[in-house]
């Protein structure tokens, strides 16, 4: 929407006011009325704009009095339409996106250093009295079985009890006091059941669900602060699938650092982006209107800013992963540098931006050509042409 629409509305209102005044003088018996000539046929929008601009210049109409041109009902409808209209970006918006993007890119580019620092802090936490007590209380459960084929540093990937995405299987094993795992031999899946540790100590069943849930929670907390942390939710299920490539991929990614701690740190760029953009948009609304509640146009602009910032961070993470894959020829090592939370947030935000665009398109008023066709249609009827000929005769 440009200023010509407002200028045309103001001009048409002034012309109608003059016509009403002239009609009132004629009805009162006046004879010195000079009516401004108008077009003999309905004009297209461009022609109407040119005619009105010439009239405004000749009459000296410089101001636009929109309050006088619109009735209260039309003014309220105009304000609702203006709220749905897309808000243009300002220099401050571009600066906010750049700031959020730079912070997110820095967090993505130095993800290995951040992960190392967090891992050192967690190792200190692991030695705290609370975590040590929880580790003792949750020790000796069947989900920690380390028999042949299920031991080693990556044993948590081969145990469903260490997967926070499979709570029912974990609690079932804890309550039954029996480990259940799977291995593959020439395409055949073999089920392994164990009621005791490799040293002969039998697992003690847990009677109540609440006690099992408490023990499982303490065990997971004690494991999540270790350097290997916990597998990604649902990844232990990949290890039970018949595809050897998927099983190998799942184990290699876990051994290379794709764990629950990595997922938590991957959300850091998303959080910083959200904080910077939302602080900018809601803070500006608070300063300008005295409330942090956004109008529809401001909410749509917030989605656009978030999409732009997340796209910058996502592109940086993909670029780093591609660079590492080319340099090291190790797709598994490069995979952990792809920031999936940022890419997922960018995808969901793009859907919101598209939905806002469709809502604006559906909320727009009728075009000038449609209005012109409605006005001109009665004069294009055959009956109108007959009347014109009759009066001409």
C-alpha positions as CSV (number, residue, x, y, z in Angstrom):
1,X,0.0,0.0,0.0
2,X,1.5,3.4,-1.1
3,X,0.5,7.0,-0.3
4,X,-1.4,7.4,-3.5
5,X,-4.3,5.4,-2.0
6,X,-4.6,7.8,0.9
7,X,-4.3,10.8,-1.4
8,X,-7.0,9.4,-3.7
9,X,-9.3,8.8,-0.7
10,X,-8.8,12.4,0.5
11,X,-9.3,13.8,-3.0
12,X,-12.5,11.9,-3.6
13,X,-13.8,13.0,-0.2
14,X,-13.1,16.6,-1.0
15,X,-14.8,16.3,-4.4
16,X,-17.9,14.7,-2.9
17,X,-18.0,17.4,-0.3
18,X,-17.9,20.1,-3.0
19,X,-20.6,18.3,-5.0
20,X,-22.8,18.2,-1.9
21,X,-22.2,21.9,-1.3
22,X,-23.0,22.7,-4.9
23,X,-26.2,20.6,-4.8
24,X,-27.3,22.4,-1.6
25,X,-26.8,25.8,-3.3
26,X,-28.7,24.8,-6.4
27,X,-31.6,23.5,-4.3
28,X,-31.5,26.8,-2.4
29,X,-31.9,28.7,-5.7
30,X,-28.3,29.6,-6.4
31,X,-27.1,30.0,-10.0
32,X,-23.4,30.6,-9.6
33,X,-22.4,27.0,-9.2
34,X,-19.4,25.8,-11.2
35,X,-19.0,22.0,-11.1
36,X,-15.6,20.5,-11.6
37,X,-15.7,18.4,-14.8
38,X,-15.2,14.7,-14.4
39,X,-14.4,11.9,-16.8
40,X,-17.1,10.7,-19.1
41,X,-16.3,7.0,-18.4
42,X,-15.0,5.1,-15.4
43,X,-11.2,5.5,-15.1
44,X,-8.5,2.9,-14.3
45,X,-6.6,3.5,-11.1
46,X,-3.6,5.0,-12.8
47,X,-5.8,7.5,-14.7
48,X,-7.8,8.4,-11.6
49,X,-4.6,9.0,-9.7
50,X,-3.3,11.4,-12.4
51,X,-6.6,13.3,-12.5
52,X,-6.7,13.6,-8.7
53,X,-3.0,14.8,-8.5
54,X,-3.7,17.5,-11.1
55,X,-6.8,18.6,-9.2
56,X,-4.9,18.7,-5.9
57,X,-2.2,20.8,-7.4
58,X,-4.7,23.3,-8.8
59,X,-6.8,23.4,-5.6
60,X,-3.8,23.5,-3.2
61,X,-4.8,20.4,-1.3
62,X,-1.6,19.5,0.4
63,X,-2.8,17.8,3.6
64,X,-4.4,14.4,3.8
65,X,-7.3,14.3,6.3
66,X,-8.0,10.6,6.5
67,X,-10.3,11.0,9.6
68,X,-12.7,13.1,7.5
69,X,-12.5,10.9,4.5
70,X,-13.5,7.7,6.3
71,X,-16.5,7.0,8.5
72,X,-15.8,5.5,12.0
73,X,-16.7,2.0,10.7
74,X,-14.4,2.3,7.6
75,X,-11.7,3.8,9.8
76,X,-11.9,0.7,12.2
77,X,-11.8,-1.6,9.2
78,X,-8.8,0.3,7.8
79,X,-7.0,-0.1,11.1
80,X,-7.6,-3.8,11.2
81,X,-6.3,-4.1,7.6
82,X,-3.3,-2.1,8.5
83,X,-2.5,-4.4,11.4
84,X,-2.6,-7.4,9.0
85,X,-0.3,-5.6,6.6
86,X,3.4,-6.7,6.5
87,X,5.7,-4.4,8.5
88,X,8.8,-3.3,6.6
89,X,12.2,-4.0,8.1
90,X,14.1,-1.1,9.5
91,X,17.9,-0.7,10.1
92,X,17.4,-1.8,13.7
93,X,15.7,-5.1,12.5
94,X,18.7,-5.8,10.2
95,X,21.1,-5.1,13.1
96,X,19.1,-7.4,15.4
97,X,19.3,-10.3,12.8
98,X,23.0,-9.7,12.3
99,X,23.6,-9.7,16.1
100,X,21.6,-12.9,16.6
101,X,23.3,-14.5,13.6
102,X,26.8,-13.6,14.7
103,X,26.2,-15.0,18.2
104,X,24.7,-18.2,16.8
105,X,27.5,-18.6,14.3
106,X,30.1,-18.2,17.0
107,X,28.4,-20.9,19.1
108,X,28.2,-23.2,16.1
109,X,31.7,-22.7,14.9
110,X,33.3,-23.2,18.4
111,X,30.9,-26.1,19.3
112,X,33.8,-28.5,20.0
113,X,35.5,-26.1,22.4
114,X,32.2,-25.4,24.2
115,X,31.5,-29.1,24.5
116,X,35.0,-29.7,25.9
117,X,34.5,-26.9,28.5
118,X,31.1,-28.3,29.5
119,X,32.4,-31.8,29.7
120,X,35.1,-30.7,32.2
121,X,32.5,-28.9,34.3
122,X,30.3,-32.0,34.3
123,X,33.2,-34.2,35.4
124,X,33.6,-31.9,38.4
125,X,29.9,-32.3,39.1
126,X,30.2,-36.1,38.8
127,X,32.5,-36.0,41.9
128,X,30.0,-34.1,44.0
129,X,28.5,-36.0,47.0
130,X,25.0,-35.9,45.7
131,X,25.8,-37.5,42.3
132,X,28.0,-40.1,44.0
133,X,25.2,-41.0,46.4
134,X,22.7,-41.4,43.5
135,X,25.2,-43.5,41.6
136,X,25.6,-45.9,44.6
137,X,21.8,-46.1,45.1
138,X,21.1,-46.9,41.4
139,X,24.0,-49.3,41.0
140,X,23.5,-53.0,40.1
141,X,20.4,-52.6,37.9
142,X,19.9,-54.9,34.9
143,X,20.1,-52.0,32.4
144,X,23.8,-51.8,33.2
145,X,24.5,-55.4,32.0
146,X,28.0,-55.7,30.5
147,X,28.2,-59.3,29.5
148,X,29.7,-60.6,26.3
149,X,28.7,-58.5,23.4
150,X,27.2,-55.8,25.6
151,X,30.2,-54.4,27.5
152,X,32.8,-51.8,26.6
153,X,32.8,-48.0,26.6
154,X,29.7,-47.8,24.3
155,X,27.6,-50.3,26.2
156,X,24.9,-47.7,26.8
157,X,24.1,-47.7,23.1
158,X,23.3,-51.4,23.3
159,X,21.0,-51.1,26.3
160,X,17.5,-49.7,26.0
161,X,17.6,-48.8,29.6
162,X,19.9,-45.9,28.9
163,X,17.6,-44.4,26.3
164,X,15.3,-41.6,27.6
165,X,13.2,-42.2,24.5
166,X,12.3,-45.7,25.7
167,X,11.1,-45.4,29.3
168,X,8.7,-48.3,29.1
169,X,11.4,-50.8,28.2
170,X,13.8,-49.4,30.8
171,X,11.2,-49.6,33.6
172,X,10.1,-53.1,32.6
173,X,13.7,-54.4,32.9
174,X,14.2,-52.6,36.3
175,X,10.9,-53.9,37.7
176,X,11.5,-57.5,36.4
177,X,15.2,-57.6,37.4
178,X,16.1,-58.9,34.0
179,X,18.2,-57.4,31.2
180,X,16.9,-57.8,27.6
181,X,19.1,-57.0,24.6
182,X,19.5,-58.1,21.0
183,X,22.4,-59.0,18.7
184,X,22.5,-60.1,15.1
185,X,24.2,-63.1,13.5
186,X,24.1,-63.5,9.7
187,X,20.8,-61.6,9.5
188,X,19.1,-63.4,12.4
189,X,18.2,-61.4,15.5
190,X,19.2,-63.1,18.8
191,X,17.5,-62.1,22.1
192,X,19.7,-62.1,25.1
193,X,18.1,-62.3,28.6
194,X,20.2,-62.0,31.8
195,X,19.0,-62.2,35.4
196,X,22.5,-61.6,36.9
197,X,25.7,-59.7,36.3
198,X,28.6,-61.4,34.5
199,X,30.0,-62.0,38.0
200,X,27.0,-64.0,39.2
201,X,25.3,-61.3,41.3
202,X,21.5,-61.6,40.7
203,X,19.5,-58.5,39.9
204,X,16.9,-57.5,42.5
205,X,13.4,-56.8,41.1
206,X,11.7,-53.6,42.0
207,X,8.1,-53.9,43.2
208,X,6.6,-50.5,42.7
209,X,6.6,-48.3,39.6
210,X,7.5,-45.2,41.6
211,X,10.6,-46.8,43.1
212,X,11.7,-48.0,39.6
213,X,11.2,-44.6,38.2
214,X,13.2,-43.0,41.0
215,X,16.1,-45.4,40.5
216,X,16.1,-45.0,36.8
217,X,16.1,-41.2,37.1
218,X,19.1,-41.3,39.5
219,X,20.9,-43.7,37.2
220,X,20.4,-41.5,34.2
221,X,21.6,-38.3,36.0
222,X,24.7,-40.1,37.2
223,X,25.4,-41.3,33.6
224,X,24.6,-38.0,31.8
225,X,27.4,-36.1,33.5
226,X,30.0,-38.6,32.4
227,X,32.2,-38.0,29.3
228,X,30.1,-40.5,27.2
229,X,26.9,-39.1,28.5
230,X,23.7,-40.9,27.2
231,X,22.7,-41.9,23.7
232,X,20.4,-39.7,21.7
233,X,16.7,-40.5,22.4
234,X,15.6,-43.4,20.3
235,X,19.1,-44.3,19.0
236,X,19.2,-47.6,20.8
237,X,16.3,-48.7,18.7
238,X,18.5,-48.2,15.6
239,X,21.0,-50.7,17.1
240,X,18.2,-53.3,17.1
241,X,17.2,-52.9,13.4
242,X,18.2,-55.5,10.8
243,X,20.3,-53.0,8.8
244,X,24.0,-53.4,9.6
245,X,24.8,-50.0,8.2
246,X,22.3,-48.3,10.5
247,X,23.6,-50.2,13.5
248,X,27.2,-49.2,12.6
249,X,26.2,-45.6,12.0
250,X,24.4,-45.3,15.3
251,X,27.3,-46.8,17.2
252,X,30.0,-44.7,15.4
253,X,28.0,-41.4,16.0
254,X,27.6,-42.2,19.7
255,X,31.3,-43.0,20.0
256,X,32.2,-39.7,18.2
257,X,30.2,-37.6,20.6
258,X,26.6,-37.5,19.4
259,X,25.0,-37.9,22.7
260,X,22.4,-36.1,25.0
261,X,25.0,-33.5,26.0
262,X,25.6,-32.7,22.4
263,X,21.9,-32.2,21.8
264,X,21.6,-29.8,24.8
265,X,24.5,-27.7,23.6
266,X,23.2,-27.7,20.0
267,X,20.1,-25.8,21.3
268,X,22.4,-22.9,22.5
269,X,22.4,-21.1,19.1
270,X,18.6,-21.4,18.9
271,X,18.2,-20.0,22.4
272,X,20.5,-17.1,21.7
273,X,18.7,-16.3,18.5
274,X,15.3,-16.4,20.2
275,X,16.5,-14.2,23.0
276,X,18.0,-11.5,20.8
277,X,15.2,-11.3,18.3
278,X,12.4,-11.5,20.8
279,X,14.0,-8.9,23.1
280,X,14.4,-6.5,20.1
281,X,10.8,-6.9,18.9
282,X,9.0,-6.9,22.2
283,X,11.3,-4.2,23.6
284,X,10.5,-1.9,20.7
285,X,6.8,-2.5,21.2
286,X,7.1,-1.7,24.9
287,X,8.9,1.6,24.1
288,X,6.6,2.7,21.3
289,X,3.2,1.5,22.6
290,X,3.7,0.8,26.3
291,X,2.9,-2.9,26.0
292,X,5.0,-6.0,25.0
293,X,2.0,-7.6,23.4
294,X,2.6,-7.6,19.6
295,X,0.2,-6.6,16.9
296,X,-0.4,-9.1,14.1
297,X,2.0,-7.3,11.8
298,X,4.7,-7.2,14.5
299,X,4.2,-10.9,15.2
300,X,4.6,-11.7,11.5
301,X,7.8,-9.6,11.4
302,X,9.2,-11.4,14.4
303,X,8.8,-14.7,12.5
304,X,10.6,-13.2,9.5
305,X,13.5,-12.0,11.7
306,X,13.7,-15.4,13.4
307,X,13.8,-17.2,10.1
308,X,16.6,-15.0,8.8
309,X,18.7,-15.4,11.9
310,X,18.2,-19.2,12.0
311,X,19.0,-19.5,8.3
312,X,22.3,-17.7,8.9
313,X,23.2,-20.0,11.8
314,X,22.1,-23.1,9.9
315,X,24.1,-22.2,6.8
316,X,27.2,-21.7,9.0
317,X,26.7,-25.2,10.6
318,X,26.2,-26.9,7.2
319,X,29.3,-25.1,5.9
320,X,31.4,-26.2,8.8
321,X,30.2,-29.8,8.5
322,X,30.9,-29.8,4.7
323,X,34.4,-28.3,5.3
324,X,35.3,-31.0,7.9
325,X,33.9,-33.8,5.7
326,X,36.0,-32.7,2.7
327,X,39.1,-32.1,4.9
328,X,39.0,-35.3,7.0
329,X,37.0,-37.5,4.6
330,X,35.0,-38.6,7.6
331,X,31.2,-38.1,7.2
332,X,30.6,-39.4,10.7
333,X,32.9,-36.8,12.2
334,X,31.3,-34.0,10.2
335,X,27.8,-35.2,11.0
336,X,28.1,-34.0,14.7
337,X,28.7,-30.4,13.5
338,X,25.4,-30.1,11.8
339,X,23.1,-28.1,14.1
340,X,19.8,-30.0,13.7
341,X,17.9,-27.9,16.2
342,X,18.7,-24.7,14.3
343,X,17.7,-26.3,11.0
344,X,14.5,-27.6,12.5
345,X,13.6,-24.2,14.0
346,X,14.3,-22.6,10.6
347,X,11.9,-25.1,8.9
348,X,9.1,-24.5,11.4
349,X,9.5,-20.7,11.3
350,X,9.4,-20.8,7.5
351,X,6.0,-22.5,7.7
352,X,4.8,-19.8,10.0
353,X,6.1,-17.1,7.6
354,X,4.3,-18.8,4.7
355,X,1.1,-19.0,6.8
356,X,1.3,-15.3,7.6
357,X,1.7,-14.5,3.9
358,X,-1.4,-16.5,3.0
359,X,-3.4,-14.8,5.8
360,X,-2.4,-11.4,4.5
361,X,-3.3,-12.4,0.9
362,X,-6.7,-13.6,2.1
363,X,-7.3,-10.5,4.2
364,X,-6.6,-8.0,1.4
365,X,-9.5,-6.0,0.0
366,X,-10.8,-6.2,-3.6
367,X,-8.7,-4.8,-6.3
368,X,-9.4,-1.6,-8.1
369,X,-10.2,-3.4,-11.3
370,X,-12.9,-5.5,-9.5
371,X,-14.4,-2.3,-8.0
372,X,-14.3,-0.6,-11.4
373,X,-16.0,-3.6,-13.1
374,X,-18.8,-3.5,-10.6
375,X,-19.3,0.2,-11.2
376,X,-19.1,0.0,-15.0
377,X,-21.1,-3.2,-15.4
378,X,-24.6,-1.6,-15.2
379,X,-23.6,0.9,-18.0
380,X,-22.5,-1.9,-20.2
381,X,-25.9,-3.6,-20.3
382,X,-28.0,-3.6,-23.5
383,X,-30.8,-1.8,-21.7
384,X,-28.4,1.0,-20.7
385,X,-27.3,1.4,-24.3
386,X,-31.0,1.6,-25.5
387,X,-31.7,4.3,-22.9
388,X,-28.6,6.3,-24.1
389,X,-29.8,6.1,-27.7
390,X,-33.4,7.1,-26.8
391,X,-32.2,10.2,-25.0
392,X,-29.8,11.0,-27.8
393,X,-32.7,10.9,-30.3
